[in-house]
């Protein structure tokens, strides 16, 4: 049961501060709508940006709309030509198991705080039918759990606030 709470906390932390990754592919014949279903890994959460042209400073990102089934629709009048290299930046879920992890160590306190916050209500439910000393009953676990949930939500807010600015910026109009 503890593994379930840890995984839930990892998922919530990953939504607030995801792992960014990228892949490079060639633009298809009709580059307005690009199917990425064969390119994105199973751990992908959402598409963050589409970079074109590559290796330019400052980077240029094309405006897009993400569609179901891992597709993007480019919202620009100047589409990349067929065969041009484009880079897709995406948010990926963290892979954490008993032997390895790709999650930064700095996020571990938030994950532990979240797992504790999710475990307290379960412990409260388990103690309802048991005789426990004063203060260790369900209401005690619920009070500790409520405080832990508030702390975890504050940590998630801090992670969202501290996250780097988005990769994408409007690339039309004045140069950035």
C-alpha positions, -999 to +999 in steps of 0.1 A: +000+000+000+029+024+007+042+019-029+008+032-041+011+063-020+047+069-032+037+064-068+008+089-064+032+114-049+057+109-077+029+115-103+018+147-085+054+160-082+060+151-119+030+172-129+044+202-110+080+198-121+083+174-150+114+160-166+119+177-200+132+156-229+134+161-266+134+142-299+144+152-334+125+141-364+119+152-400+089+172-410+063+152-429+050+160-464+020+178-448+036+194-417+006+213-404-005+182-385+023+161-372+017+126-358+041+118-330+026+086-318+054+065-331+081+088-318+071+097-282+079+072-254+052+057-232+064+079-204+055+112-222+030+134-204+025+163-229+042+182-257+060+213-243+073+230-275+081+225-312+115+240-322+122+250-358+147+258-371+172+239-350+202+252-332+194+288-336+200+314-309+177+324-295+157+293-301+125+297-321+094+277-312+064+273-334+029+279-319+009+247-318-021+229-305-018+195-290-044+170-303-055+136-291-034+105-300+000+123-297-005+147-326+003+184-328-013+210-351+010+238-361-005+273-358+018+292-381+018+304-417+054+295-422+056+257-419+088+237-420+095+223-454+092+185-459+123+167-447+134+196-425+146+187-390+123+197-361+128+191-324+099+182-302+103+190-265+080+171-242+074+165-205+081+130-194+070+111-163+097+101-139+106+064-138+112+053-103+114+017-091+132-004-065+166-003-082+167+030-102+153+065-106+156+093-131+140+118-106+163+146-093+173+141-057+160+176-050+125+164-055+126+135-031+116+156+000+084+166-018+077+129-028+082+117+008+059+145+021+033+135-004+035+098+004+032+106+041+002+129+034-016+101+014-007+074+039-022+092+070-058+089+060-053+052+052-038+047+087-068+066+102-092+042+085-071+012+097-073+023+133-110+029+135-117-007+145-088-010+168-083+001+204-056+027+204-041+050+231-054+086+233-043+108+204-034+078+183-069+071+170-083+080+136-089+117+145-052+120+154-041+105+121-066+126+103-052+158+119-016+148+111-027+139+075-045+172+070-013+191+081+008+168+059-015+174+029-013+212+034+025+210+035+026+188+004+004+212-016+026+241-005+057+222-017+039+215-051+031+252-054+068+261-047+079+236-074+055+251-099+066+286-090+103+277-091+101+259-125+120+275-153+100+296-177+084+278-205+106+269-234+082+283-259+077+320-267+057+334-295+081+335-325+060+358-346+061+396-344+092+413-329+123+392-325+130+381-289 
